[in-house]
Amino acid sequence: MDLSKGPYQRFITADEQLIYNHLLWWIERESPEQMLCRFKSLFIDGYHYPDAEISKALDKITALPNASDEFRFIVNRCCHILINRWQLRSHNSAAITQLIDLFQAVPDAPVAGMWRHHYVRRLRELMRQFLQTEQYYTLRRLAELIRSTGSTNSRLLGTLIGRYPYLYGHCLISEDSSREHRRTVRHIQTSAQSNFEIALSKYLTVQVRAPQRQAQTGTNSRSRQPLNPTLLSDRALNQAIKHYGPVVPGQGYRHLAQTFMARSGYAQSYGAFKKDLYHYLTDGIDPGYGKRQFNAQLCRQLEATLPESDFALVDDFLVVRTCSYLFNFLVVDGPKNPQHFVFVDLFNNIGPVLTMGLLLKLVLLCRRVRPYLERRFSILFNHYETHRRDTVSWLVHALELLNVALTTNFGKIDTSLLVLAQSA
């Protein structure tokens, strides 16, 4: 996902702009505590707001015929006016979570006969609708990221968002996110990815040096090892690093991908490319499993992919579209049809490491397809974010493995450590 892409374009009314300017003026002059009270009075309570002109502007907005469609964008932008300012100062991060928590306290409809009953009732109706929108879900994920920073003590999957920087661009940004918010998410993503790479490098360094130190001293120095930066066991992490990580020329997934593209890439027809791609992907899959149904399903999927281009020469467009369609098939189709039977079947039959390796094979063919894979996993993450972690342990395992696979192949981690860890 392009985090630098501009915000969703929509017509902004004079009343909207009046509210935006109002909040922009006060955010420079009031403390976070005061701004939270101001926001609650205006949007949550709906009465006793100190500025009658702003209250009247909001009334006019909520009374519009298209308010059910447009109000979510207005509330989201008002939230980000506050959030973008507070994110510039780390000590204000608690105010961001408090702001988003306010939405959980939307009161019931006001008592009939109370002052401003009609306007308040409509406002609260729209606010409850907002709780079912992608804009609110995105805000809530941001709150979880700030609150827990990937705490392993959390019970719900959604609170682990901080552990997976590759999901940020898809889970923390909505269609109408401002450029400022996109820049903030990009900054948080870069920082989180760098922190994970540093932690993994430290872990690898000790993995390489520990056997040498133990041989020299005759003692086990395991207690001094840096913590495993993943939720995988040490054994599972070491297996993943050895499986995905080697980058020595002539070895590993990267070499396989380079060899495939050199032999079957842009110098042949698209139809021939798809046939070679089938063999590239099925090589290494247990024949017993593949012959039951997966190989036939994959073959049909490739045959049905852009058949009108079978006699055209392969180009970047065809490679990207093919990989995108295959991710839909292998992982999940889309948020409106989040079926993932093939992925779960692969996971249970050929194992987590090989399943994620199959997806890595595709990403290494063309770096431009990486966002398409990340998007597929963001759909799964969003689909299960309110589930307990222990009920979707397979997805946690997959997310952790993908983090390792992407970091060892696309990150800035010292590749010599990967080679040494493989031989350790």
C-alpha positions as CSV (number, residue, x, y, z in Angstrom):
1,M,0.0,0.0,0.0
2,D,1.3,3.4,-0.9
3,L,1.4,5.3,2.4
4,S,2.2,8.6,0.7
5,K,-0.9,8.5,-1.5
6,G,-3.1,11.6,-1.0
7,P,-6.4,11.5,1.0
8,Y,-9.7,10.4,-0.3
9,Q,-11.2,13.3,-2.2
10,R,-14.7,14.4,-1.2
11,F,-16.6,17.8,-1.2
12,I,-16.1,19.6,2.1
13,T,-19.1,21.9,3.1
14,A,-18.7,25.2,4.8
15,D,-20.0,23.8,8.0
16,E,-17.4,21.0,8.0
17,Q,-14.6,23.4,7.4
18,L,-15.8,25.6,10.2
19,I,-15.5,22.7,12.6
20,Y,-12.1,21.7,11.3
21,N,-10.8,25.2,11.6
22,H,-12.3,25.5,15.1
23,L,-10.5,22.3,16.3
24,L,-7.2,23.3,14.6
25,W,-7.3,26.7,16.5
26,W,-8.0,25.1,19.9
27,I,-5.5,22.2,19.6
28,E,-2.8,24.8,19.6
29,R,-4.1,26.4,22.7
30,E,-5.5,23.7,25.0
31,S,-4.1,20.8,26.8
32,P,-5.0,17.2,25.7
33,E,-7.3,17.0,28.7
34,Q,-9.1,20.1,27.7
35,M,-9.4,19.0,24.1
36,L,-10.8,15.6,25.2
37,C,-13.5,17.4,27.2
38,R,-14.2,19.6,24.2
39,F,-14.5,16.6,21.8
40,K,-16.7,14.7,24.2
41,S,-19.1,17.6,24.7
42,L,-19.4,18.2,20.9
43,F,-19.5,14.7,19.5
44,I,-20.4,12.3,22.3
45,D,-22.8,14.3,24.7
46,G,-24.2,16.6,22.0
47,Y,-25.1,19.5,24.4
48,H,-23.5,22.2,26.6
49,Y,-20.9,22.9,24.0
50,P,-19.4,26.4,24.7
51,D,-19.5,27.7,21.1
52,A,-23.0,27.9,19.8
53,E,-21.9,28.5,16.2
54,I,-20.0,25.2,16.1
55,S,-22.8,23.3,17.7
56,K,-25.2,24.7,15.1
57,A,-22.8,23.8,12.3
58,L,-22.8,20.2,13.6
59,D,-26.6,20.1,13.8
60,K,-26.8,21.2,10.2
61,I,-24.3,18.4,9.2
62,T,-26.2,15.7,11.0
63,A,-29.5,16.8,9.5
64,L,-28.3,16.4,5.9
65,P,-29.9,13.6,3.8
66,N,-26.5,12.0,3.1
67,A,-25.3,12.2,6.8
68,S,-25.4,8.4,7.2
69,D,-22.8,8.1,4.4
70,E,-20.7,11.2,5.0
71,F,-20.6,11.6,8.8
72,R,-17.9,8.9,9.2
73,F,-15.5,10.9,7.2
74,I,-16.1,14.1,9.2
75,V,-15.7,12.4,12.6
76,N,-12.6,10.6,11.4
77,R,-11.0,13.9,10.2
78,C,-11.8,15.6,13.4
79,C,-10.1,12.8,15.3
80,H,-7.0,13.0,13.2
81,I,-6.7,16.8,13.7
82,L,-6.2,15.9,17.4
83,I,-4.2,12.8,16.8
84,N,-1.8,14.2,14.3
85,R,-0.9,17.0,16.7
86,W,-0.5,14.8,19.7
87,Q,1.6,12.3,17.9
88,L,4.3,14.9,17.5
89,R,4.9,14.6,21.3
90,S,5.3,11.1,22.7
91,H,4.1,12.1,26.2
92,N,0.7,12.8,24.6
93,S,0.2,9.3,23.3
94,A,-2.1,8.4,26.2
95,A,-4.5,11.1,25.0
96,I,-4.9,9.4,21.7
97,T,-6.1,6.2,23.3
98,Q,-8.4,8.2,25.6
99,L,-9.9,9.9,22.6
100,I,-10.6,6.7,20.8
101,D,-12.0,5.2,24.0
102,L,-14.6,8.0,24.1
103,F,-16.5,6.3,21.4
104,Q,-17.3,3.4,23.7
105,A,-19.2,5.8,25.9
106,V,-21.8,7.0,23.4
107,P,-25.0,7.4,25.5
108,D,-28.4,6.0,24.6
109,A,-30.9,8.2,22.9
110,P,-31.8,11.2,25.0
111,V,-34.9,11.4,27.1
112,A,-37.9,12.9,25.1
113,G,-38.5,16.5,26.0
114,M,-34.9,17.4,26.9
115,W,-33.3,20.4,25.4
116,R,-32.0,19.7,21.9
117,H,-33.6,16.3,22.0
118,H,-34.0,16.0,18.2
119,Y,-30.4,17.0,17.3
120,V,-28.8,14.9,20.1
121,R,-30.8,11.8,19.1
122,R,-29.7,12.1,15.5
123,L,-26.1,12.8,16.5
124,R,-26.0,9.7,18.8
125,E,-27.6,7.6,16.0
126,L,-24.8,8.6,13.6
127,M,-22.1,8.0,16.3
128,R,-23.4,4.5,16.8
129,Q,-23.2,3.9,13.1
130,F,-19.7,5.2,13.1
131,L,-18.7,2.3,15.4
132,Q,-19.4,-0.1,12.5
133,T,-17.2,1.7,9.9
134,E,-13.7,1.0,8.7
135,Q,-12.7,4.5,9.9
136,Y,-13.5,3.5,13.5
137,Y,-11.8,0.1,13.2
138,T,-8.7,1.8,11.9
139,L,-8.7,4.2,14.8
140,R,-9.2,1.4,17.2
141,R,-6.2,-0.5,15.8
142,L,-4.1,2.6,16.2
143,A,-5.1,2.8,19.8
144,E,-4.1,-0.9,20.3
145,L,-0.8,-0.2,18.7
146,I,-0.1,2.7,21.1
147,R,-1.5,1.0,24.1
148,S,0.1,-2.4,24.0
149,T,3.0,-2.0,21.5
150,G,2.6,-5.7,20.7
151,S,2.3,-6.9,24.3
152,T,2.4,-10.7,24.5
153,N,0.1,-10.5,27.6
154,S,-2.9,-9.4,25.5
155,R,-5.6,-11.9,24.8
156,L,-7.1,-10.7,21.6
157,L,-5.4,-11.0,18.2
158,G,-6.1,-7.3,17.4
159,T,-3.8,-6.1,20.2
160,L,-0.8,-7.7,18.5
161,I,-0.9,-5.2,15.6
162,G,2.3,-3.6,16.8
163,R,4.3,-6.8,16.1
164,Y,3.6,-6.7,12.4
165,P,4.9,-3.5,10.6
166,Y,4.0,-4.9,7.2
167,L,0.3,-4.7,8.2
168,Y,0.4,-1.0,9.2
169,G,-0.3,0.5,5.8
170,H,-3.4,-1.7,5.4
171,C,-4.7,-1.8,9.0
172,L,-4.0,1.7,10.2
173,I,-5.0,3.8,7.2
174,S,-8.5,4.3,5.8
175,E,-9.5,5.6,2.5
176,D,-9.9,9.2,3.7
177,S,-6.7,9.3,5.9
178,S,-4.8,12.6,5.5
179,R,-1.3,12.9,4.2
180,E,-0.2,13.8,7.7
181,H,-1.6,10.6,9.1
182,R,0.0,8.6,6.3
183,R,3.3,10.1,7.0
184,T,2.9,9.3,10.7
185,V,2.0,5.7,10.0
186,R,5.0,5.5,7.6
187,H,7.3,6.8,10.4
188,I,5.9,4.4,13.0
189,Q,6.2,1.5,10.5
190,T,9.8,2.3,9.7
191,S,10.7,2.6,13.4
192,A,8.9,-0.7,14.3
193,Q,10.6,-2.6,11.4
194,S,14.0,-1.2,12.4
195,N,13.5,-2.3,16.1
196,F,12.5,-5.8,15.0
197,E,15.6,-6.1,12.7
198,I,17.9,-4.9,15.6
199,A,16.3,-7.4,18.0
200,L,16.6,-10.2,15.5
201,S,20.2,-9.3,14.7
202,K,21.1,-9.5,18.4
203,Y,19.4,-12.8,18.7
204,L,21.2,-14.2,15.7
205,T,24.6,-12.9,16.9
206,V,24.2,-14.8,20.2
207,Q,23.0,-17.9,18.3
208,V,26.2,-17.8,16.3
209,R,28.6,-17.0,19.1
210,A,27.0,-19.1,21.9
211,P,28.4,-22.5,20.6
212,Q,31.9,-21.0,20.3
213,R,31.7,-19.5,23.8
214,Q,30.4,-22.7,25.3
215,A,33.2,-24.7,23.7
216,Q,35.8,-22.3,25.1
217,T,34.4,-22.0,28.6
218,G,32.6,-25.3,29.0
219,T,29.6,-23.5,30.3
220,N,26.2,-22.8,28.9
221,S,25.6,-19.0,28.6
222,R,22.1,-19.3,27.4
223,S,20.8,-17.2,30.3
224,R,22.6,-14.2,28.9
225,Q,21.0,-14.5,25.4
226,P,18.8,-11.7,24.1
227,L,15.1,-12.5,24.2
228,N,13.6,-14.1,21.1
229,P,11.9,-11.2,19.4
230,T,9.0,-13.3,18.0
231,L,6.2,-15.3,19.5
232,L,7.7,-18.4,17.9
233,S,9.6,-20.9,20.1
234,D,13.4,-20.7,19.8
235,R,13.3,-23.9,17.8
236,A,10.6,-22.6,15.4
237,L,12.4,-19.3,14.9
238,N,15.7,-21.0,14.2
239,Q,14.0,-23.3,11.7
240,A,12.4,-20.3,10.0
241,I,15.6,-18.4,9.7
242,K,17.5,-21.4,8.2
243,H,14.6,-22.0,5.8
244,Y,14.0,-18.5,4.6
245,G,17.2,-16.7,5.4
246,P,20.2,-18.1,3.6
247,V,21.3,-15.7,0.9
248,V,24.5,-17.3,-0.2
249,P,24.7,-17.3,-4.0
250,G,23.3,-20.6,-5.4
251,Q,21.2,-21.3,-2.3
252,G,17.8,-20.5,-0.9
253,Y,14.5,-19.1,-2.1
254,R,16.1,-16.0,-3.7
255,H,18.3,-18.1,-5.9
256,L,15.3,-20.3,-6.9
257,A,13.4,-17.2,-7.9
258,Q,16.3,-15.6,-9.8
259,T,16.9,-18.9,-11.6
260,F,13.2,-19.2,-12.5
261,M,12.9,-15.7,-13.9
262,A,16.1,-16.0,-15.9
263,R,14.9,-19.2,-17.5
264,S,11.2,-18.7,-17.7
265,G,10.7,-14.9,-17.4
266,Y,10.2,-12.3,-20.0
267,A,11.5,-14.1,-23.1
268,Q,8.5,-16.4,-23.6
269,S,4.7,-16.4,-24.0
270,Y,2.5,-15.8,-21.0
271,G,0.9,-19.2,-21.4
272,A,4.3,-21.0,-21.2
273,F,5.2,-18.8,-18.3
274,K,2.2,-20.0,-16.4
275,K,3.1,-23.6,-17.0
276,D,6.6,-23.1,-15.7
277,L,5.2,-21.2,-12.8
278,Y,3.0,-24.2,-11.9
279,H,6.1,-26.4,-11.7
280,Y,8.1,-23.7,-9.8
281,L,5.4,-23.6,-7.1
282,T,4.6,-27.3,-6.8
283,D,8.3,-28.3,-6.6
284,G,8.9,-29.1,-3.0
285,I,5.3,-29.8,-2.1
286,D,4.7,-33.4,-0.9
287,P,3.5,-35.3,-3.9
288,G,1.0,-37.2,-1.8
289,Y,-0.7,-34.0,-0.8
290,G,-0.4,-32.2,-4.1
291,K,-1.9,-35.1,-6.1
292,R,-5.0,-35.2,-3.9
293,Q,-6.4,-31.9,-5.1
294,F,-4.1,-29.0,-4.6
295,N,-2.0,-29.4,-7.8
296,A,-5.2,-29.7,-9.9
297,Q,-6.7,-26.6,-8.2
298,L,-3.5,-24.6,-8.8
299,C,-3.4,-25.7,-12.4
300,R,-7.1,-24.6,-13.0
301,Q,-6.4,-21.3,-11.3
302,L,-3.4,-20.5,-13.5
303,E,-5.3,-21.6,-16.7
304,A,-8.2,-19.2,-15.7
305,T,-5.8,-16.3,-15.1
306,L,-5.8,-13.8,-18.0
307,P,-6.3,-16.5,-20.7
308,E,-6.7,-13.8,-23.3
309,S,-3.0,-13.0,-22.8
310,D,-1.6,-16.5,-23.2
311,F,0.1,-15.7,-26.5
312,A,1.5,-12.3,-25.4
313,L,5.0,-11.8,-24.1
314,V,5.4,-11.7,-20.4
315,D,5.8,-8.3,-18.9
316,D,5.7,-6.7,-15.4
317,F,1.9,-6.2,-15.6
318,L,1.2,-9.9,-16.2
319,V,3.6,-11.0,-13.5
320,V,2.0,-8.7,-10.9
321,R,-1.5,-9.6,-11.9
322,T,-0.7,-13.3,-11.8
323,C,0.8,-13.2,-8.4
324,S,-2.1,-11.0,-7.1
325,Y,-4.6,-13.6,-8.3
326,L,-2.6,-16.4,-6.8
327,F,-2.5,-14.7,-3.4
328,N,-6.3,-14.4,-3.6
329,F,-6.4,-18.2,-4.2
330,L,-3.7,-19.2,-1.8
331,V,-4.5,-16.9,1.1
332,V,-7.9,-15.1,1.0
333,D,-9.9,-13.5,-1.7
334,G,-11.1,-10.3,-0.1
335,P,-12.8,-8.6,2.8
336,K,-16.3,-9.3,1.4
337,N,-15.4,-12.9,0.8
338,P,-12.9,-13.8,3.5
339,Q,-12.8,-17.6,2.8
340,H,-9.4,-19.1,3.3
341,F,-9.9,-22.8,3.1
342,V,-6.9,-23.4,0.8
343,F,-4.6,-21.5,3.1
344,V,-5.7,-23.4,6.2
345,D,-5.5,-26.7,4.3
346,L,-1.9,-26.0,3.2
347,F,-1.0,-24.9,6.7
348,N,-2.3,-28.2,8.2
349,N,-0.9,-30.5,5.5
350,I,2.5,-29.2,4.3
351,G,3.2,-27.3,7.5
352,P,3.5,-23.6,8.4
353,V,7.1,-23.1,7.2
354,L,6.6,-24.6,3.7
355,T,3.2,-22.8,3.3
356,M,4.8,-19.4,4.0
357,G,7.7,-20.4,1.8
358,L,5.3,-21.0,-1.1
359,L,4.1,-17.4,-0.7
360,L,7.7,-16.1,-0.4
361,K,8.4,-17.8,-3.7
362,L,5.9,-15.5,-5.4
363,V,7.1,-12.3,-3.6
364,L,10.7,-13.0,-4.7
365,L,9.7,-13.1,-8.4
366,C,8.8,-9.4,-8.3
367,R,9.1,-7.0,-5.3
368,R,6.1,-5.1,-6.6
369,V,3.8,-7.9,-5.5
370,R,4.7,-7.7,-1.8
371,P,1.9,-5.2,-1.0
372,Y,-0.6,-7.6,-2.5
373,L,0.5,-10.4,-0.1
374,E,0.5,-8.0,2.9
375,R,-3.0,-6.9,2.0
376,R,-4.2,-10.5,2.0
377,F,-2.9,-11.0,5.6
378,S,-4.4,-7.7,6.7
379,I,-7.7,-9.1,5.6
380,L,-7.2,-12.2,7.7
381,F,-6.0,-10.0,10.6
382,N,-9.0,-7.7,10.4
383,H,-11.4,-10.7,10.1
384,Y,-10.1,-12.3,13.3
385,E,-8.9,-9.3,15.3
386,T,-11.7,-9.7,17.9
387,H,-10.9,-13.4,18.4
388,R,-8.8,-14.7,21.3
389,R,-5.3,-15.4,20.3
390,D,-5.4,-19.0,21.5
391,T,-8.3,-19.7,19.1
392,V,-6.4,-18.5,16.1
393,S,-2.9,-19.7,17.0
394,W,-2.4,-20.8,13.4
395,L,-2.8,-17.2,12.2
396,V,-0.4,-15.9,14.9
397,H,2.1,-18.5,13.7
398,A,1.6,-17.4,10.1
399,L,2.0,-13.7,10.9
400,E,5.2,-14.4,12.8
401,L,6.7,-16.5,10.1
402,L,5.8,-13.9,7.5
403,N,7.6,-11.3,9.6
404,V,10.7,-13.4,9.7
405,A,10.5,-14.3,5.9
406,L,10.1,-10.7,4.8
407,T,12.7,-9.3,7.2
408,T,15.4,-11.9,6.2
409,N,14.8,-11.3,2.5
410,F,13.9,-7.6,2.3
411,G,15.2,-6.0,5.5
412,K,18.6,-4.5,6.3
413,I,19.6,-7.3,8.6
414,D,23.3,-8.4,8.2
415,T,23.1,-11.3,5.7
416,S,26.4,-12.8,7.0
417,L,24.6,-13.5,10.3
418,L,22.0,-15.5,8.4
419,V,24.7,-17.6,6.7
420,L,26.5,-18.2,10.0
421,A,23.2,-19.0,11.8
422,Q,22.5,-21.6,9.2
423,S,25.7,-23.3,9.8
424,A,25.5,-23.0,13.6
